[in-house]
Amino acid sequence: MNKKVCVIEKGPFGGLCILKGCMPSKTLIHSARIAELIKKSDTYGISVNKNFKLNLPYIINRKNRIIKEFADYRKESISKNKNITLIDGEGSFISKNELKIKNQIITGKNFLISTGSIEFIPEIQGLKETGYLTSDDILELKKFPKNIAILGGGPVGVEFAYYMSQLGVKVTIMQRSEQILSNNDHDCAKELEKSLKKKGVTIYTNITLKKFSKSGNKKKIFFEAGTITKSITVDEILAAFGRRPNIDKLNLEKVGITPEKGRIQSNQYLQTSVKNIYIAGDASSNLPVVNVAIEEGKIATHNMFSSKKKSVNYHMFPMAVFSHPEFAWIGISEKEANEKNIEIKIGKYLFNDLGKAICLNETDGFIKFIVNKKNNQILGVSIVGNEASDLIHEAIPLLYFKATLNDLAKMPHLHPTFGEIYSYLVDEMV
């Protein structure tokens, strides 16, 4: 488009994914995966000393080196672009065409709010006084507690439960809904829950957190399970309740934007109620993952300068939880299909019946198809299992081209691979 762009960034530069989200957490999780493989190496006929030494400061420093390289590369790419002006600071609106950054006023035709998100911490008696860690803190933790309670069983809570449990921490997940990963299908969540429990993670679901207290170095959590009040004592607490849009300092009332429940409303074209102000990424809360944020940014900027508006199809984005086994999904879930009264049929194929999975002793999990009953179109795919975050990519073109089970049945797959699980399931369903 060759437009002049001003990027306002309060720093550090890089964005949530690079600095505090997907990239640092996956770097740490890989160390946990190595530890898990060492612990079960006898399964593969390899005897090693199971009393391996954990060098947590090295793990964190390695992560920091990698993240710095990512962030520096991103900043260098921006700095080289002559059409982009990068301003260090935090902007707030003074009109629909003006932003104030420190003592500087920036004027623009269009604005894109892409301020990311911050930790959401609910008001619960004694929590603040007792003290807790956030996911940001865990990423920098160079000494682990002996045990920790994770408040929240969403993707962040599950990933950090896997990370810490495989590196020697006794982990307890405390989830308010009836399952971890409450927005996902029950069978997928339960399969992952079963696997985490096998790894030594304690999981409480369908509970109500009541209050917190501290005695010396110990922290006590009181909660209700049904009609019974219980308590546990831990060394540390991780608050993993989720995140909320980081929009508090934008002075939105000045331009007439009124957030609802902490969220800026936008139309299908990512326009706010003020037509020259758009929103993208975690600030919008539409689907807070980086691949969606990138696409929203592209769509929003296109719509700023084009009369032919585009919208985002959120069902086309794969999602994943990077524990082990991994959990990945795309398209319509069984839960959503039932809510929308779509006539579907469900197919499943277990990893414990897949040759490559048996060879590698990676038999936890399954692949699941959600299929339109009327025309056999594949509407959604969910995978709990080894390499699920990579395996889900085969489903993207299936959904994009509205493929049917009959289409998939014609596609050859390499043997022995994890990817051929698609062919085994479709053979059972057609």
Phi, psi and omega per residue, in radians:
M1 nan -0.447 3.107
N2 1.066 0.696 3.118
K3 -1.646 2.722 3.060
K4 -1.439 2.239 -3.050
V5 -2.206 2.390 3.021
C6 -2.007 2.143 3.098
V7 -1.844 2.156 3.133
I8 -1.880 2.090 -3.050
E9 -2.393 2.133 -3.110
K10 -1.366 -0.245 3.093
G11 1.453 2.840 -0.055
P12 -1.184 2.667 -3.033
F13 -1.320 2.467 3.040
G14 2.526 -0.498 -3.133
G15 1.543 2.832 -3.043
L16 -1.065 -0.760 -3.080
C17 -1.020 -0.832 -3.109
I18 -1.260 -0.776 -2.975
L19 -1.489 -0.734 -2.973
K20 -2.340 0.108 -3.030
G21 -2.132 -2.015 -2.931
C22 -1.097 -0.742 -3.029
M23 -1.258 -0.865 3.109
P24 -1.139 -0.704 -3.098
S25 -1.148 -0.684 -3.141
K26 -1.232 -0.543 3.051
T27 -1.094 -0.779 3.129
L28 -1.191 -0.732 -3.106
I29 -1.072 -0.570 3.122
H30 -1.124 -0.626 3.063
S31 -1.090 -0.691 3.092
A32 -1.122 -0.661 3.125
R33 -1.132 -0.702 3.084
I34 -1.066 -0.752 3.118
A35 -1.072 -0.727 3.138
E36 -1.104 -0.731 3.132
L37 -1.130 -0.666 3.104
I38 -1.101 -0.751 -3.089
K39 -1.112 -0.503 -3.141
K40 -1.968 0.465 -3.079
S41 -1.130 -0.484 3.122
D42 -1.019 -0.494 3.105
T43 -1.002 -0.535 -3.074
Y44 -1.796 0.193 3.107
G45 1.378 0.344 3.137
I46 -2.016 2.012 -3.137
S47 -1.713 2.114 3.104
V48 -2.309 2.920 3.108
N49 -1.267 1.948 -3.091
K50 -1.261 -0.274 3.083
N51 -1.481 0.955 -3.125
F52 -1.200 2.691 -3.113
K53 -1.587 2.224 3.092
L54 -1.582 2.052 3.110
N55 -1.856 1.372 -3.056
L56 -1.112 -0.715 3.074
P57 -0.996 -0.657 3.109
Y58 -1.148 -0.750 3.137
I59 -1.029 -0.771 -3.133
I60 -1.201 -0.738 -3.136
N61 -1.144 -0.652 3.072
R62 -1.083 -0.795 3.089
K63 -1.005 -0.786 -3.110
N64 -1.098 -0.671 3.107
R65 -1.102 -0.777 -3.114
I66 -1.131 -0.775 -3.106
I67 -1.151 -0.666 3.105
K68 -1.075 -0.705 3.118
E69 -1.102 -0.767 3.094
F70 -1.038 -0.851 -3.074
A71 -1.152 -0.746 -3.140
D72 -1.103 -0.704 3.130
Y73 -1.108 -0.758 3.134
R74 -1.079 -0.768 -3.123
K75 -1.178 -0.674 3.121
E76 -1.110 -0.688 3.131
S77 -1.105 -0.701 3.104
I78 -1.166 -0.775 -3.065
S79 -1.133 -0.499 -3.124
K80 -1.350 -0.314 -3.085
N81 -1.428 2.016 -3.065
K82 -1.212 -0.292 3.132
N83 -1.544 -0.048 -3.096
I84 -1.983 2.242 3.004
T85 -1.871 2.173 -3.126
L86 -1.813 2.137 -3.130
I87 -2.018 2.255 3.112
D88 -1.467 2.042 3.134
G89 2.752 -3.033 -3.114
E90 -2.194 2.128 -3.033
G91 -1.644 2.628 3.014
S92 -2.443 2.497 -3.079
F93 -1.253 2.422 2.941
I94 -2.045 -0.236 2.969
S95 -2.848 3.065 -3.100
K96 -1.230 -0.165 3.112
N97 -2.126 0.166 -3.081
E98 -2.426 2.422 3.032
L99 -2.145 2.514 3.061
K100 -1.906 2.228 3.075
I101 -2.184 1.893 -3.037
K102 0.987 -2.040 3.128
N103 -1.803 0.270 -3.071
Q104 -1.939 2.472 3.083
I105 -2.000 2.213 3.136
I106 -1.883 2.273 3.106
T107 -1.878 2.370 -3.134
G108 -2.582 2.715 3.090
K109 -1.344 -0.724 3.139
N110 -2.288 2.671 3.116
F111 -2.291 2.493 3.063
L112 -2.101 2.031 3.067
I113 -1.464 1.981 3.139
S114 -2.450 0.966 -2.997
T115 -1.562 0.053 3.061
G116 1.314 -2.695 -3.058
S117 -2.419 2.898 3.084
I118 -2.307 2.863 -3.126
E119 -1.061 2.404 3.026
F120 -1.726 2.134 3.124
I121 -2.150 1.943 -3.138
P122 -1.288 2.808 3.078
E123 -1.435 1.890 3.063
I124 -2.264 2.376 -3.036
Q125 -0.895 2.120 3.026
G126 1.455 -0.123 -3.074
L127 -1.113 -0.838 -3.116
K128 -1.097 -0.746 -3.103
E129 -1.221 -0.607 3.141
T130 -1.230 -0.631 3.122
G131 1.623 2.632 -3.088
Y132 -2.775 2.864 3.010
L133 -1.789 2.725 2.987
T134 -1.916 3.039 3.098
S135 -1.066 -0.577 3.068
D136 -1.043 -0.721 -3.135
D137 -1.153 -0.720 -3.116
I138 -1.062 -0.614 -3.127
L139 -1.117 -0.356 -3.111
E140 -1.943 0.046 -3.014
L141 -1.260 2.044 -3.118
K142 -1.809 0.052 3.020
K143 -2.540 2.127 -3.079
F144 -1.467 2.577 2.909
P145 -1.278 2.870 3.094
K146 -1.233 -0.606 3.115
N147 -2.568 2.708 -3.071
I148 -2.592 2.502 3.006
A149 -1.818 2.232 3.104
I150 -1.780 2.045 -3.121
L151 -1.557 1.710 -3.107
G152 2.144 2.265 -3.111
G153 -1.966 0.603 3.038
G154 -1.407 -2.996 -3.113
P155 -0.957 -0.745 -3.126
V156 -1.131 -0.810 3.137
G157 -1.071 -0.739 -3.127
V158 -1.164 -0.764 -3.125
E159 -1.114 -0.755 3.139
F160 -1.268 -0.478 3.041
A161 -1.097 -0.767 3.104
Y162 -1.135 -0.824 -3.117
Y163 -0.967 -0.933 -3.050
M164 -1.301 -0.638 -3.108
S165 -1.121 -0.639 -3.127
Q166 -1.362 -0.197 3.091
L167 -1.884 0.354 2.919
G168 1.802 0.020 -3.127
V169 -1.581 2.401 3.020
K170 -1.393 2.010 -2.977
V171 -1.954 2.387 3.015
T172 -2.176 2.168 3.039
I173 -1.674 2.306 3.115
M174 -2.086 1.931 -3.016
Q175 -2.063 2.305 -3.078
R176 -1.307 -0.599 -3.135
S177 -1.474 3.136 -3.017
E178 -1.333 -0.120 3.118
Q179 -2.614 2.736 2.929
I180 -1.181 2.817 -3.124
L181 0.892 1.060 -2.951
S182 -1.099 -0.365 -3.130
N183 -1.489 -0.083 -3.055
N184 -1.834 2.979 3.136
D185 -1.050 2.502 -3.043
H186 -1.064 -0.764 -3.077
D187 -1.156 -0.620 3.109
C188 -1.181 -0.794 3.134
A189 -1.089 -0.728 -3.120
K190 -1.178 -0.605 3.104
E191 -1.137 -0.748 3.114
L192 -1.200 -0.682 3.098
E193 -1.043 -0.753 3.126
K194 -1.062 -0.737 -3.137
S195 -1.166 -0.733 3.116
L196 -1.103 -0.677 3.124
K197 -1.121 -0.651 3.091
K198 -1.090 -0.483 -3.141
K199 -1.510 0.045 3.064
G200 1.752 0.083 3.123
V201 -1.435 2.268 3.038
T202 -1.537 2.351 -3.096
I203 -2.262 2.135 2.984
Y204 -1.846 2.258 3.063
T205 -2.164 2.875 3.101
N206 0.996 0.819 -3.133
I207 -2.067 2.879 3.046
T208 -2.143 2.095 3.091
L209 -1.292 2.232 -3.041
K210 -1.846 -0.897 -3.137
K211 -2.844 2.911 -3.110
F212 -2.296 2.615 3.054
S213 -2.594 2.878 -3.103
K214 -2.311 2.399 3.072
S215 -2.375 1.894 -3.052
G216 1.127 -2.175 3.127
N217 -1.664 0.047 -3.089
K218 -1.765 2.584 3.138
K219 -2.121 2.348 -3.059
K220 -2.004 2.362 -3.118
I221 -2.064 2.136 3.085
F222 -1.788 2.311 -3.107
F223 -2.587 2.775 3.098
E224 -1.849 2.310 3.016
A225 -2.098 1.757 -2.974
G226 1.217 -2.127 3.126
T227 -1.777 0.069 -3.060
I228 -1.801 2.294 3.052
T229 -1.601 2.227 -3.128
K230 -2.210 3.022 3.060
S231 -2.631 2.667 2.994
I232 -2.327 2.671 3.116
T233 -2.052 2.292 -3.080
V234 -2.379 2.926 3.062
D235 -1.427 -0.551 -3.077
E236 -2.622 2.794 -3.138
I237 -2.214 2.356 2.990
L238 -1.923 2.060 3.081
A239 -1.491 1.897 -3.109
A240 -2.187 0.948 -3.100
F241 -1.417 -0.111 -3.082
G242 1.972 -2.972 -3.082
R243 -2.283 2.834 3.101
R244 -2.303 2.743 -3.117
P245 -0.997 2.403 3.137
N246 -1.578 1.384 -3.027
I247 -2.220 0.098 -2.986
D248 -1.092 -0.534 -3.007
K249 -1.777 0.232 -3.075
L250 -1.451 -0.161 -3.120
N251 1.022 0.831 -3.031
L252 -1.136 -0.544 -3.125
E253 -1.068 -0.413 -3.136
K254 -1.143 -0.488 -3.127
V255 -1.883 0.076 3.064
G256 1.507 0.347 3.057
I257 -1.686 2.160 -3.136
T258 -2.014 1.863 3.124
P259 -1.105 2.584 3.050
E260 -1.943 2.057 -3.097
K261 0.955 0.712 3.080
G262 1.373 0.201 -3.088
R263 -2.215 2.394 3.071
I264 -1.411 2.172 3.117
Q265 -1.377 2.523 3.095
S266 -2.513 2.805 3.105
N267 -1.533 -3.027 -3.090
Q268 -1.141 -0.301 3.133
Y269 -1.690 0.181 3.118
L270 1.215 0.354 3.022
Q271 -1.510 2.414 3.000
T272 -1.402 -3.018 3.099
S273 -1.155 -0.297 3.012
V274 -1.768 1.979 -2.839
K275 -1.106 -0.383 3.125
N276 -1.672 0.100 3.123
I277 -2.001 2.084 -3.091
Y278 -1.944 2.954 3.140
I279 -2.474 2.532 -3.135
A280 -2.667 2.751 3.066
G281 1.395 -2.797 -3.079
D282 -1.039 -0.432 3.124
A283 -1.078 -0.420 -3.107
S284 -1.551 -0.427 -3.086
S285 1.143 0.223 3.134
N286 -1.117 -0.900 3.086
L287 -2.788 1.603 -2.891
P288 -1.367 1.239 3.000
V289 -2.376 2.745 -2.917
V290 -1.193 -0.634 -3.136
N291 -1.134 -0.572 3.054
V292 -1.241 -0.737 -3.140
A293 -1.023 -0.731 3.130
I294 -1.092 -0.796 -3.131
E295 -1.154 -0.701 3.100
E296 -1.080 -0.703 3.101
G297 -1.064 -0.734 3.119
K298 -1.132 -0.799 -3.110
I299 -1.137 -0.751 -3.117
A300 -1.086 -0.789 -3.119
T301 -1.207 -0.606 3.033
H302 -1.047 -0.814 -3.079
N303 -1.181 -0.436 3.096
M304 -1.066 -0.600 -2.957
F305 -2.095 0.157 -3.096
S306 -2.236 2.504 3.064
S307 -1.398 -0.322 3.092
K308 -1.662 1.631 -3.040
K309 -1.282 2.597 3.059
K310 -2.051 2.724 3.062
S311 -2.220 2.958 -3.083
V312 -1.788 2.269 3.031
N313 -1.649 1.733 -3.028
Y314 -1.238 -0.264 3.105
H315 -1.331 -0.158 -3.093
M316 -1.605 0.050 -3.088
F317 -1.761 2.177 3.021
P318 -1.284 2.614 3.122
M319 -2.274 2.749 3.141
A320 -2.706 2.652 2.948
V321 -1.999 2.178 -2.951
F322 -1.722 0.853 2.930
S323 -1.475 -2.882 2.940
H324 -2.374 2.109 0.013
P325 -1.150 2.781 3.071
E326 -1.399 2.846 3.059
F327 -2.297 2.164 -3.134
A328 -2.376 2.652 -3.120
W329 -2.727 2.804 3.085
I330 -2.699 2.629 3.073
G331 1.414 -2.665 -3.075
I332 -1.484 2.336 3.064
S333 -1.482 2.893 3.068
E334 -1.068 -0.699 3.125
K335 -1.039 -0.817 -3.128
E336 -1.174 -0.711 -3.141
A337 -1.061 -0.715 3.122
N338 -1.170 -0.672 3.122
E339 -1.142 -0.547 -3.124
K340 -1.652 0.096 3.125
N341 1.005 0.659 3.050
I342 -1.498 2.261 3.115
E343 -1.310 2.016 -3.057
I344 -2.264 2.850 2.899
K345 -2.220 2.592 -3.038
I346 -1.974 2.403 3.029
G347 -2.219 2.507 3.104
K348 -2.393 2.547 3.012
Y349 -2.386 2.220 -3.035
L350 -1.458 2.496 3.074
F351 -1.129 -0.451 -3.123
N352 -1.290 0.012 3.038
D353 -2.014 0.229 -3.122
L354 -1.823 2.195 -3.034
G355 -0.963 -0.860 -3.102
K356 -1.109 -0.664 3.125
A357 -1.135 -0.673 3.119
I358 -1.168 -0.745 3.124
C359 -1.042 -0.657 -3.079
L360 -1.656 0.027 -3.085
N361 0.990 0.742 3.106
E362 -2.097 1.115 -2.948
T363 -1.723 0.014 3.075
D364 -1.250 2.458 2.951
G365 1.812 -3.042 -3.098
F366 -2.835 2.878 2.933
I367 -1.883 2.528 -3.054
K368 -2.353 2.276 3.057
F369 -1.852 2.410 2.921
I370 -1.918 2.032 -2.948
V371 -2.179 2.382 3.054
N372 -1.126 2.133 -3.053
K373 -1.155 -0.485 -3.045
K374 -1.362 -0.698 -3.037
N375 -2.243 0.129 3.105
N376 1.176 0.255 3.091
Q377 -1.218 2.372 3.112
I378 -1.372 2.062 -3.073
L379 -1.763 -0.428 -3.103
G380 -2.852 2.658 3.095
V381 -2.377 2.338 3.036
S382 -2.218 2.463 3.137
I383 -2.365 2.166 2.920
V384 -1.948 2.023 -3.114
G385 2.843 3.106 3.135
N386 -1.051 2.323 3.102
E387 1.081 0.452 -3.113
A388 -1.020 -0.621 -3.099
S389 -1.160 -0.453 3.044
D390 -1.551 -0.693 -3.116
L391 -1.075 -0.516 -3.084
I392 -1.137 -0.340 -3.088
H393 -1.155 -0.446 3.065
E394 -1.119 -0.489 -3.106
A395 -1.308 -0.377 -3.088
I396 -1.046 -0.952 3.105
P397 -1.143 -0.494 3.092
L398 -1.061 -0.763 3.124
L399 -1.322 -0.681 -3.091
Y400 -1.071 -0.726 -3.114
F401 -1.680 0.212 3.081
K402 0.928 0.820 -3.099
A403 -1.223 2.637 3.071
T404 -1.799 3.007 3.043
L405 -1.035 -0.638 3.135
N406 -1.148 -0.635 3.063
D407 -1.102 -0.831 -3.119
L408 -1.106 -0.611 -3.133
A409 -1.083 -0.406 -3.131
K410 -1.487 -0.150 -3.035
M411 -1.614 2.112 -3.138
P412 -1.305 2.646 3.113
H413 -2.263 2.560 -3.139
L414 -1.299 2.466 3.087
H415 -2.088 2.431 -0.100
P416 -1.628 2.231 3.098
T417 -2.474 2.879 2.998
F418 -1.267 -0.544 -3.091
G419 -1.123 -0.431 -3.103
E420 -1.255 -0.068 3.063
I421 -1.053 -0.492 3.050
Y422 -1.033 -0.774 -3.072
S423 -1.219 -0.615 3.120
Y424 -1.169 -0.690 -3.129
L425 -1.221 -0.728 -3.113
V426 -1.159 -0.563 3.090
D427 -1.099 -0.577 3.130
E428 -1.346 -0.415 -3.009
M429 -1.685 -0.448 -3.096
V430 -1.481 nan nan
